[in-house]
Amino acid sequence: MSGLSRRELEFALLISSAHFAQHVFYRVLPPLIPVLAVALEYPLWQLGLLITLYSIGMGVVQAPLGVLADRIDRRYLLPTGIVISGAAYVLFAFAPVLGGPLPTVTILETTFEGGFLAMAGAMVIVGVGLAVVHPAGYPMITDNVDEQHKGKVLGFFGASSKLGDAATPAAIAGLILLLSWEGIILGFGAAGVLYGAALFLALRSDEFETVPSGQRTEGDADPTTTTELVREERRTFLYPMTAIYVFFVSSGATSHAITAFLPAFLVAVYAHSFEVFGVHVGAESVASGYFALVLLAGAAMQLYLGGVSDEYDSRLVLVCCMGLATVGMVALAVFDLHPAALIAVLFVLGGGLYGVNPARDALISDLTPPEFEGRAFGYIFTAATLTGAAFPTLIGYLLEHLGMRAGYLVMSIGTVLAAACVALLYSDWVYVPESEPDSDLRTDPEGSD
């Protein structure tokens, strides 16, 4: 973070704390599923459905929230979303009681009682509230950080998400020894409400720009429409954004294989365990530690590559990251690794796969007019989230029928395709930067423009 002004550093910490909170809330429920299964006697697939509903709620509304983020003062939008999510977790904690009066619903011969329906509604609201972080956060970074330092802040912003992913299960592992599941979720919910209120107060400072750029200029508040941007800026926006979307989907396939199934892969293939001070640490615990290493490697790499993205072409950074991720995936699938070698491979895999965010997000920001940036991030995250919703199921089927090693080798194709998508951006037929306005290739090859 060297080189940032005091104001930029304060803003980076502030906006990254919102991204951290988003991922903390995303990881609250999964560690509690074993406890909920016993306490509430719901089948695992129903508890998994609660997480799916969160993802659907978050995915569907990011696009419309992106439009709002380009029209509404973000100091109202961002804190409000987090407060809503916190309040929804408070509702979740009381759902068994509040849902009692609700009627039982039967769908396809499956019965959902009132308490579960209240939980389901709460999780949808959690997802909707937190969906505002991306479409509001990225354009605020553009508005509050000097262009030459934006990569560093994007790296800090991205790294905070992985720290949130890793911190929440660790915190719940300790809290579960002291509190009931209701108390844990109630605590997270109340903390979310208080944090959202504090974020609103912090953003009221005159130091930070929260008004969308389109609202700060005289004349039309929204001079560029989606249709105009897509139709008229094909090789400065439409074609490269399409390539980036396919990059999201392709790299996301490999990412889901790691996020959802790496612990299962490590237990099935390696089953490493050890004893320390007479305590046996089983294969499942060791696998969870390895998984945490992957996330932390991603966070560390994002912090480093944020600064690199300020100095080098974002496309080159993305290709290198996908190359590292491919090497890690192939090594996991093909070789029998010593524990020390496994740590090294997982660090390379996590750094490559999850270190892409600063360069990827800087590229999206560079492609997008400032008054359109909230929508651009909202659209692409909605499209990528909804497209990738089926990946865990499909990957699980693949691993079950091909085996863990063969399945992971197949999933390495995702990072190869992602690198190919970025490579397309070196072609003038796909991407002509705004800095080349006089290029003849800015004219449609068919002569339609």
HELIX and SHEET records of a PDB file:
HELIX    1   1 ARG A    6  TYR A   26  1                                  21    
HELIX    2   2 PRO A   30  LEU A   32  5                                   3    
HELIX    3   3 ILE A   33  LEU A   40  1                                   8    
HELIX    4   4 LEU A   44  ALA A   69  1                                  26    
HELIX    5   5 ARG A   74  ALA A   93  1                                  20    
HELIX    6   6 ALA A   95  LEU A   98  1                                   4    
HELIX    7   7 GLY A  114  LEU A  130  1                                  17    
HELIX    8   8 VAL A  133  ASN A  144  1                                  12    
HELIX    9   9 GLU A  147  HIS A  149  5                                   3    
HELIX   10  10 LYS A  150  LEU A  175  1                                  26    
HELIX   11  11 TRP A  181  LEU A  203  1                                  23    
HELIX   12  12 SER A  213  GLN A  215  5                                   3    
HELIX   13  13 THR A  226  GLU A  232  1                                   7    
HELIX   14  14 ARG A  234  LEU A  238  3                                   5    
HELIX   15  15 TYR A  239  VAL A  269  1                                  31    
HELIX   16  16 ALA A  283  GLU A  311  1                                  29    
HELIX   17  17 SER A  314  VAL A  334  1                                  21    
HELIX   18  18 PRO A  339  TYR A  354  1                                  16    
HELIX   19  19 ASN A  357  LEU A  367  1                                  11    
HELIX   20  20 PRO A  370  PHE A  372  5                                   3    
HELIX   21  21 GLU A  373  THR A  387  1                                  15    
HELIX   22  22 GLY A  388  ALA A  390  5                                   3    
HELIX   23  23 PHE A  391  LEU A  402  1                                  12    
HELIX   24  24 MET A  404  MET A  411  1                                   8    
HELIX   25  25 ILE A  413  LEU A  424  1                                  12    
HELIX   26  26 ASP A  440  ARG A  442  5                                   3    
SHEET    1   A 2 VAL A 105  ILE A 107  0                                        
SHEET    2   A 2 THR A 110  PHE A 112 -1                                        
SHEET    1   B 2 PHE A 274  VAL A 276  0                                        
SHEET    2   B 2 VAL A 279  VAL A 281 -1                                        
END                                                                             
